[in-house]
């Protein structure tokens, strides 16, 4: 009565369940699960039709892929100047004009990095005269950059007020001055005008 059934006795029940699974289910037979609420069923259908993710992991994966695609588009836009995909700080006609205005001129500040390297090498040499020359050069470079930047900011502000009288220009001059500190070939977005070519 309490003994375990042998393998031979268990086998027929497996065959019966396999045969039952092959047969089509009777529409009147119970489902074996509760009917979902209408709101749950509608939200599942909506999610399936829109392609929305079913779980948090899938949502995070899609978000990462979308961010990667946005960054790739942004890098391409920085290289070719496409306004649609540029970062917010570089968008708009005012910022474009500032970039073109700065890129069309020679600025002392763009040579700051190579000059700083030269001055640093001169200051390392243990000769008193060369070290004093490097100190004077350092001072001269800083003074030239300050004078050039002040002149550029006045001229740029004047041009912006003339060209864009009703457009907000907050931070545009500072944006231009920061661009002058970068070497021309390293600037992003890439320069769209040649030197001497007025925007």
C-alpha positions as a LaTeX table, in Angstrom:
\begin{tabular}{lrrr}
\hline
Residue & $x$ (\AA) & $y$ (\AA) & $z$ (\AA) \\
\hline
Unk1 & 0.00 & 0.00 & 0.00 \\
Unk2 & 2.79 & 2.46 & 0.92 \\
Unk3 & 5.49 & 1.02 & $-1.30$ \\
Unk4 & 6.94 & 3.12 & $-4.12$ \\
Unk5 & 5.80 & 2.50 & $-7.64$ \\
Unk6 & 8.17 & 0.89 & $-10.08$ \\
Unk7 & 9.38 & 2.55 & $-13.25$ \\
Unk8 & 7.10 & 0.36 & $-15.37$ \\
Unk9 & 4.03 & 1.60 & $-13.52$ \\
Unk10 & 5.07 & 5.24 & $-13.85$ \\
Unk11 & 5.73 & 5.12 & $-17.61$ \\
Unk12 & 2.09 & 4.88 & $-18.82$ \\
Unk13 & 1.15 & 8.19 & $-17.14$ \\
Unk14 & 3.97 & 9.95 & $-18.99$ \\
Unk15 & 2.62 & 8.61 & $-22.28$ \\
Unk16 & $-0.87$ & 9.81 & $-21.46$ \\
Unk17 & 0.30 & 13.40 & $-20.68$ \\
Unk18 & 2.38 & 13.48 & $-23.89$ \\
Unk19 & $-0.64$ & 12.33 & $-25.90$ \\
Unk20 & $-2.84$ & 14.95 & $-24.24$ \\
Unk21 & $-0.41$ & 17.77 & $-25.04$ \\
Unk22 & $-0.47$ & 16.82 & $-28.76$ \\
Unk23 & $-4.27$ & 17.04 & $-28.94$ \\
Unk24 & $-5.85$ & 20.48 & $-29.55$ \\
Unk25 & $-7.34$ & 22.01 & $-26.42$ \\
Unk26 & $-11.10$ & 22.09 & $-26.15$ \\
Unk27 & $-12.34$ & 25.72 & $-26.06$ \\
Unk28 & $-14.71$ & 24.88 & $-23.19$ \\
Unk29 & $-11.95$ & 23.28 & $-21.06$ \\
Unk30 & $-10.40$ & 25.36 & $-18.24$ \\
Unk31 & $-7.11$ & 27.18 & $-19.06$ \\
Unk32 & $-5.27$ & 26.21 & $-15.93$ \\
Unk33 & $-4.47$ & 29.89 & $-15.16$ \\
Unk34 & $-6.56$ & 32.88 & $-14.07$ \\
Unk35 & $-7.85$ & 35.34 & $-16.66$ \\
Unk36 & $-5.80$ & 38.58 & $-16.48$ \\
Unk37 & $-7.48$ & 41.87 & $-15.64$ \\
Unk38 & $-8.50$ & 43.97 & $-18.61$ \\
Unk39 & $-6.04$ & 46.76 & $-17.71$ \\
Unk40 & $-3.14$ & 44.25 & $-17.50$ \\
Unk41 & $-4.05$ & 42.66 & $-20.82$ \\
Unk42 & $-4.36$ & 46.07 & $-22.53$ \\
Unk43 & $-1.01$ & 47.28 & $-21.18$ \\
Unk44 & 0.67 & 44.04 & $-22.36$ \\
Unk45 & $-0.88$ & 44.43 & $-25.83$ \\
Unk46 & 0.17 & 48.09 & $-25.97$ \\
Unk47 & 3.73 & 47.22 & $-24.95$ \\
Unk48 & 3.93 & 44.48 & $-27.55$ \\
Unk49 & 2.62 & 46.77 & $-30.31$ \\
Unk50 & 4.93 & 49.72 & $-29.49$ \\
Unk51 & 7.99 & 47.53 & $-28.93$ \\
Unk52 & 8.42 & 48.84 & $-25.38$ \\
Unk53 & 10.71 & 46.71 & $-23.19$ \\
Unk54 & 9.04 & 44.15 & $-20.94$ \\
Unk55 & 11.57 & 44.32 & $-18.10$ \\
Unk56 & 14.08 & 46.72 & $-16.56$ \\
Unk57 & 17.13 & 44.94 & $-17.98$ \\
Unk58 & 15.82 & 45.23 & $-21.54$ \\
Unk59 & 14.97 & 48.92 & $-20.98$ \\
Unk60 & 18.52 & 49.63 & $-19.73$ \\
Unk61 & 20.02 & 47.81 & $-22.72$ \\
Unk62 & 17.91 & 49.85 & $-25.17$ \\
Unk63 & 18.80 & 53.06 & $-23.35$ \\
Unk64 & 22.54 & 52.26 & $-23.61$ \\
Unk65 & 22.23 & 51.51 & $-27.33$ \\
Unk66 & 20.33 & 54.77 & $-27.92$ \\
Unk67 & 22.98 & 56.74 & $-25.98$ \\
Unk68 & 25.74 & 55.08 & $-28.00$ \\
Unk69 & 23.99 & 55.98 & $-31.27$ \\
Unk70 & 23.51 & 59.60 & $-30.10$ \\
Unk71 & 27.20 & 59.91 & $-29.19$ \\
Unk72 & 28.24 & 58.51 & $-32.58$ \\
Unk73 & 25.98 & 61.03 & $-34.35$ \\
Unk74 & 27.39 & 63.80 & $-32.14$ \\
Unk75 & 31.01 & 62.86 & $-32.97$ \\
Unk76 & 30.16 & 62.88 & $-36.68$ \\
Unk77 & 28.45 & 66.27 & $-36.33$ \\
Unk78 & 31.49 & 67.70 & $-34.52$ \\
Unk79 & 33.67 & 66.55 & $-37.41$ \\
Unk80 & 31.50 & 67.90 & $-40.25$ \\
Unk81 & 29.58 & 70.73 & $-38.52$ \\
Unk82 & 26.07 & 69.28 & $-38.90$ \\
Unk83 & 23.90 & 71.59 & $-36.73$ \\
Unk84 & 21.19 & 68.98 & $-36.02$ \\
Unk85 & 23.33 & 66.67 & $-33.88$ \\
Unk86 & 25.75 & 69.13 & $-32.26$ \\
Unk87 & 25.84 & 69.35 & $-28.45$ \\
Unk88 & 23.64 & 72.07 & $-26.92$ \\
Unk89 & 26.64 & 74.29 & $-26.13$ \\
Unk90 & 27.60 & 74.43 & $-29.86$ \\
Unk91 & 24.11 & 74.81 & $-31.37$ \\
Unk92 & 22.56 & 77.90 & $-32.89$ \\
Unk93 & 23.45 & 80.63 & $-35.38$ \\
Unk94 & 25.19 & 82.79 & $-32.72$ \\
Unk95 & 27.59 & 80.00 & $-31.71$ \\
Unk96 & 28.22 & 79.14 & $-35.36$ \\
Unk97 & 29.11 & 82.77 & $-36.11$ \\
Unk98 & 31.43 & 82.94 & $-33.07$ \\
Unk99 & 33.23 & 79.79 & $-34.23$ \\
Unk100 & 33.64 & 81.14 & $-37.77$ \\
Unk101 & 34.79 & 84.54 & $-36.46$ \\
Unk102 & 37.47 & 82.96 & $-34.24$ \\
Unk103 & 38.57 & 80.40 & $-36.87$ \\
Unk104 & 39.07 & 83.07 & $-39.53$ \\
Unk105 & 41.74 & 84.87 & $-37.44$ \\
Unk106 & 45.19 & 84.28 & $-36.02$ \\
Unk107 & 45.04 & 84.42 & $-32.21$ \\
Unk108 & 48.02 & 84.49 & $-29.86$ \\
Unk109 & 46.23 & 82.18 & $-27.43$ \\
Unk110 & 46.12 & 79.27 & $-29.89$ \\
Unk111 & 49.94 & 79.10 & $-29.77$ \\
Unk112 & 49.94 & 79.03 & $-25.96$ \\
Unk113 & 50.54 & 75.26 & $-25.69$ \\
Unk114 & 53.62 & 75.05 & $-27.98$ \\
Unk115 & 55.04 & 78.23 & $-26.41$ \\
Unk116 & 54.51 & 76.82 & $-22.91$ \\
Unk117 & 56.43 & 73.65 & $-23.88$ \\
Unk118 & 59.34 & 75.72 & $-25.25$ \\
Unk119 & 59.43 & 77.94 & $-22.15$ \\
Unk120 & 59.32 & 74.88 & $-19.90$ \\
Unk121 & 62.31 & 73.31 & $-21.71$ \\
Unk122 & 64.24 & 76.61 & $-21.43$ \\
Unk123 & 63.48 & 76.88 & $-17.70$ \\
Unk124 & 64.86 & 73.37 & $-17.07$ \\
Unk125 & 68.30 & 74.30 & $-18.49$ \\
Unk126 & 70.60 & 75.15 & $-15.56$ \\
Unk127 & 71.95 & 78.40 & $-17.03$ \\
Unk128 & 70.97 & 81.58 & $-15.20$ \\
Unk129 & 70.60 & 83.76 & $-18.33$ \\
Unk130 & 68.42 & 81.19 & $-20.14$ \\
Unk131 & 66.19 & 80.80 & $-17.08$ \\
Unk132 & 65.71 & 84.57 & $-16.83$ \\
Unk133 & 64.91 & 84.68 & $-20.59$ \\
Unk134 & 62.33 & 81.91 & $-20.14$ \\
Unk135 & 60.73 & 83.88 & $-17.29$ \\
Unk136 & 60.53 & 87.02 & $-19.47$ \\
Unk137 & 59.11 & 84.98 & $-22.36$ \\
Unk138 & 56.48 & 83.52 & $-20.04$ \\
Unk139 & 55.47 & 87.01 & $-18.91$ \\
Unk140 & 55.41 & 88.31 & $-22.51$ \\
Unk141 & 53.21 & 85.42 & $-23.69$ \\
Unk142 & 50.70 & 85.97 & $-20.88$ \\
Unk143 & 50.53 & 89.74 & $-21.55$ \\
Unk144 & 50.09 & 89.18 & $-25.32$ \\
Unk145 & 47.32 & 86.62 & $-24.74$ \\
Unk146 & 45.47 & 88.97 & $-22.34$ \\
Unk147 & 45.73 & 91.96 & $-24.74$ \\
Unk148 & 44.67 & 89.85 & $-27.75$ \\
Unk149 & 41.75 & 88.31 & $-25.83$ \\
Unk150 & 40.47 & 91.71 & $-24.65$ \\
Unk151 & 40.63 & 93.10 & $-28.20$ \\
Unk152 & 38.91 & 90.02 & $-29.63$ \\
Unk153 & 36.14 & 90.12 & $-27.02$ \\
Unk154 & 35.35 & 93.79 & $-27.79$ \\
Unk155 & 35.31 & 93.21 & $-31.55$ \\
Unk156 & 33.29 & 90.01 & $-31.24$ \\
Unk157 & 30.71 & 91.63 & $-28.93$ \\
Unk158 & 30.32 & 94.50 & $-31.40$ \\
Unk159 & 29.82 & 92.13 & $-34.35$ \\
Unk160 & 27.30 & 90.00 & $-32.43$ \\
Unk161 & 25.26 & 93.08 & $-31.42$ \\
Unk162 & 25.21 & 94.22 & $-35.05$ \\
Unk163 & 24.32 & 90.83 & $-36.56$ \\
Unk164 & 22.04 & 89.36 & $-33.88$ \\
Unk165 & 20.35 & 92.31 & $-32.15$ \\
Unk166 & 17.32 & 90.36 & $-30.84$ \\
Unk167 & 18.94 & 86.95 & $-30.23$ \\
Unk168 & 20.19 & 86.02 & $-26.73$ \\
Unk169 & 24.00 & 86.05 & $-26.74$ \\
Unk170 & 24.76 & 84.99 & $-23.19$ \\
Unk171 & 28.11 & 83.17 & $-22.94$ \\
Unk172 & 28.92 & 83.61 & $-26.64$ \\
Unk173 & 32.04 & 85.76 & $-26.10$ \\
Unk174 & 33.38 & 83.40 & $-23.42$ \\
Unk175 & 32.71 & 80.50 & $-25.84$ \\
Unk176 & 34.81 & 82.27 & $-28.47$ \\
Unk177 & 37.66 & 83.00 & $-26.03$ \\
Unk178 & 37.75 & 79.35 & $-24.93$ \\
Unk179 & 37.95 & 78.34 & $-28.59$ \\
Unk180 & 41.00 & 80.60 & $-29.13$ \\
Unk181 & 42.90 & 78.62 & $-26.47$ \\
Unk182 & 42.68 & 75.46 & $-28.59$ \\
Unk183 & 45.03 & 74.83 & $-31.50$ \\
Unk184 & 43.16 & 75.19 & $-34.79$ \\
Unk185 & 43.49 & 71.56 & $-35.90$ \\
Unk186 & 42.28 & 70.28 & $-32.50$ \\
Unk187 & 39.15 & 72.44 & $-32.34$ \\
Unk188 & 35.74 & 70.79 & $-32.16$ \\
Unk189 & 33.48 & 71.37 & $-34.06$ \\
Unk190 & 36.04 & 71.45 & $-36.86$ \\
Unk191 & 36.67 & 74.90 & $-38.41$ \\
Unk192 & 34.42 & 75.52 & $-41.42$ \\
Unk193 & 36.19 & 78.66 & $-42.70$ \\
Unk194 & 39.76 & 79.32 & $-43.82$ \\
Unk195 & 42.04 & 81.89 & $-42.21$ \\
Unk196 & 41.39 & 85.37 & $-43.56$ \\
Unk197 & 37.96 & 84.37 & $-44.86$ \\
Unk198 & 35.42 & 86.58 & $-43.09$ \\
Unk199 & 32.20 & 84.89 & $-41.87$ \\
\hline
\end{tabular}
